[in-house]
Amino acid sequence: MGTISSEKFFLPIWAHPNYNIHPLDHITEAEAHWMLHFNAIDAGVGRGFFISKYFTVRPFIGPSSVWIDQHYHLEYEKPPLLAGTPARKDRIHLTNDFFGIGARIGCELRFHLFQSLSLLTRGAGAIYAGHFEVRRKEKLESNLGNQFFKVTENIHAGRAATSLEMGLCWEHAMHHKRYIRAELCYDIQYFFKQNQMPRVISRVLDPSQTFLYDQGDLTLHGGSFSVTLGF
């Protein structure tokens, strides 16, 4: 929970306009919690080509599928209108669930430092036919009465994504045409127009609510380690 200084103004962009009816009010506390679940299944075929003794190029292509679930919890607090009454709170729960299936194409570049160790770069792009299920639940708490808002929307849309991996690759050949391969990489994944959590932009006390859905792109990055056994 964060405390807002009285000398600064905090704009609660996710709050319903009815929560900001009194323009002279200031948010005294704000809290937010974001959670994301990411799953992906990629399959493909590729072929490696030795451009030189130390440099290998391997293009690949195949189907791909992703599940991306986001949950965003927010809570704003204002001082009470009357002394001795509870503070006015706005509790918001936003959900952005996406499922997509499509095709992925890319290329892997390897520069061999030694017989078993090489530098690795792998880039890919994907196009998904996707489905969004977005939900918004909100509760405005006040001593004058509580207000509840709920909206659910299903959106069918195509989405594009890119990925880039950079790191080290170690390979070792074993008997009977078997081998082991280990990769240590840094990954960056970029999903275009992935954030569709609804934000209310209606006029204050307007019974017909207007929503803004497209809230930007999603970027994931971090380290990864994988081991592959071939036969």
C-alpha positions in Angstrom: 0.0 0.0 0.0 1.4 3.4 -1.0 0.7 6.7 0.7 0.2 9.8 -1.5 1.7 13.0 -0.3 -0.9 15.8 0.2 1.4 18.2 -1.9 1.1 16.0 -5.0 -1.8 15.1 -7.2 -2.4 11.4 -8.2 -4.7 10.7 -11.2 -6.5 7.3 -10.8 -6.8 6.5 -14.6 -8.4 3.1 -13.9 -11.1 4.4 -11.6 -14.7 5.0 -12.7 -15.5 8.7 -13.4 -18.1 8.5 -10.6 -15.3 8.1 -8.1 -13.9 11.5 -9.2 -17.1 13.5 -9.0 -15.5 15.9 -6.5 -12.5 17.4 -8.3 -10.9 18.8 -5.1 -10.6 15.4 -3.5 -7.2 13.8 -3.4 -6.3 10.1 -3.4 -4.6 9.4 0.0 -3.6 5.7 -0.7 -3.2 3.5 -3.7 -2.4 -0.2 -4.1 -1.9 -2.3 -7.2 -1.1 -6.0 -7.9 -0.4 -7.4 -11.3 -0.2 -11.2 -12.1 0.6 -12.9 -15.4 0.5 -16.5 -16.5 2.3 -17.3 -19.8 2.3 -20.6 -21.6 3.4 -21.4 -25.1 3.7 -24.5 -27.3 6.0 -24.3 -30.4 6.7 -27.0 -33.0 8.6 -26.8 -36.2 11.0 -28.2 -38.8 14.3 -26.7 -39.8 17.5 -27.3 -41.7 21.0 -26.2 -40.8 23.5 -24.9 -43.4 27.2 -24.4 -42.8 28.1 -21.1 -44.4 31.7 -21.6 -43.2 33.6 -23.8 -40.9 32.6 -21.7 -37.9 29.2 -20.2 -38.9 25.9 -22.0 -39.2 22.4 -20.8 -40.3 19.2 -22.8 -39.6 15.9 -21.5 -40.8 12.7 -23.0 -39.3 8.9 -22.9 -39.5 6.0 -24.5 -37.7 2.8 -24.1 -35.7 2.6 -22.2 -32.5 0.1 -21.5 -29.7 0.0 -19.2 -26.7 -2.0 -18.7 -23.5 -1.6 -15.3 -21.7 -3.7 -14.6 -18.7 -3.4 -11.2 -16.9 -5.0 -10.2 -13.6 -4.8 -6.6 -12.3 -6.1 -5.6 -8.8 -6.3 -2.0 -7.8 -7.6 -0.1 -4.8 -7.9 3.6 -4.3 -8.8 5.4 -1.1 -10.0 9.0 -0.4 -10.8 10.7 2.9 -14.5 10.5 4.1 -16.9 13.2 3.2 -18.0 13.5 6.9 -15.8 13.2 9.9 -16.2 9.9 11.7 -17.3 8.0 8.6 -15.4 5.3 6.7 -13.0 6.3 3.9 -14.2 6.2 0.3 -12.6 3.3 -1.6 -12.7 2.1 -5.2 -11.8 -1.6 -5.6 -11.1 -2.7 -9.2 -10.4 -6.2 -10.6 -9.3 -6.4 -14.3 -8.8 -9.6 -16.3 -7.3 -10.1 -19.7 -7.2 -13.7 -20.9 -5.9 -14.5 -24.4 -5.6 -17.7 -26.4 -4.1 -17.8 -29.9 -3.0 -20.3 -32.4 -1.0 -19.7 -35.6 2.3 -20.0 -37.4 5.8 -19.2 -36.4 8.9 -18.6 -38.7 12.4 -17.7 -37.8 16.1 -18.3 -38.1 18.9 -19.5 -35.9 22.5 -18.3 -36.2 25.5 -19.9 -34.5 29.1 -18.9 -34.4 31.3 -21.8 -33.2 33.9 -20.8 -30.7 35.2 -24.3 -30.1 34.1 -27.8 -31.2 31.3 -28.0 -28.7 30.7 -24.4 -27.6 29.1 -21.7 -29.8 27.4 -18.3 -29.6 23.7 -18.5 -30.4 21.1 -16.0 -31.7 17.6 -17.1 -32.6 14.9 -14.8 -33.9 11.3 -15.5 -34.8 8.0 -13.9 -35.8 4.5 -15.3 -35.3 0.9 -14.5 -36.4 -2.0 -15.7 -34.2 -5.7 -16.0 -34.7 -6.7 -15.1 -31.2 -9.6 -14.7 -28.7 -9.6 -12.2 -25.8 -11.9 -12.5 -22.8 -11.7 -9.3 -20.8 -13.6 -8.6 -17.6 -13.9 -5.6 -15.3 -15.4 -5.7 -11.8 -15.6 -2.5 -9.7 -17.0 -1.5 -6.3 -17.2 2.1 -5.1 -17.6 2.2 -1.4 -19.0 5.3 0.3 -21.0 6.2 3.4 -23.7 7.5 1.0 -24.0 4.0 -0.6 -22.0 1.5 -2.6 -22.0 1.3 -6.4 -21.1 -1.8 -8.4 -20.0 -2.1 -12.1 -19.3 -5.2 -14.1 -18.5 -5.7 -17.8 -17.5 -8.8 -19.8 -16.3 -8.7 -23.4 -15.2 -11.3 -25.9 -12.9 -10.0 -28.7 -11.7 -12.0 -31.7 -8.6 -10.5 -33.3 -5.4 -11.5 -35.0 -2.2 -10.7 -33.2 1.5 -10.6 -34.1 4.5 -11.5 -31.9 8.3 -11.5 -32.1 11.0 -13.2 -30.1 14.7 -13.0 -29.8 17.1 -15.3 -27.9 20.9 -14.7 -27.4 23.3 -16.8 -25.5 25.6 -19.9 -25.4 25.1 -23.4 -26.8 27.0 -26.5 -25.8 26.7 -29.8 -27.8 28.2 -33.2 -27.3 27.9 -36.3 -29.5 27.4 -39.7 -27.9 27.3 -43.3 -29.2 24.7 -44.6 -31.6 24.0 -41.2 -33.2 22.8 -39.7 -30.0 23.7 -36.2 -28.7 23.0 -33.8 -25.8 22.6 -30.1 -26.3 22.3 -27.4 -23.6 21.4 -23.7 -24.1 21.8 -20.7 -21.7 20.1 -17.7 -23.2 18.5 -14.3 -22.6 15.0 -14.1 -24.1 12.9 -11.1 -25.2 9.3 -11.7 -26.4 7.1 -8.9 -27.7 3.3 -9.2 -28.2 1.6 -6.4 -30.1 -1.7 -4.9 -28.8 -1.9 -7.6 -26.1 -3.3 -5.5 -23.3 -7.1 -5.1 -23.7 -8.2 -4.4 -20.1 -11.2 -2.0 -20.3 -10.9 1.5 -18.9 -14.0 3.6 -18.4 -13.9 7.0 -20.2 -17.6 8.0 -19.8 -18.7 11.4 -18.5 -19.5 11.6 -14.8 -22.9 10.1 -14.0 -23.4 9.1 -17.6 -25.6 6.0 -17.6 -24.1 4.7 -20.9 -20.5 3.6 -20.2 -17.8 4.0 -22.8 -14.7 1.9 -22.6 -11.2 2.1 -24.0 -9.7 -1.4 -24.6 -6.4 -1.0 -26.4 -3.9 -0.2 -23.6 -0.6 -1.2 -25.4 1.8 -4.0 -26.0 3.2 -6.7 -23.7 7.0 -7.4 -23.4 8.4 -10.4 -21.6 12.1 -10.9 -21.0 14.4 -13.0 -18.8 16.9 -15.8 -18.7 16.3 -19.4 -19.9 18.1 -22.7 -19.7 17.2 -25.8 -21.8 18.5 -29.3 -22.3 17.8 -31.3 -25.5 18.5 -35.0 -26.0 18.7 -36.2 -29.7 18.6 -39.6 -31.2 
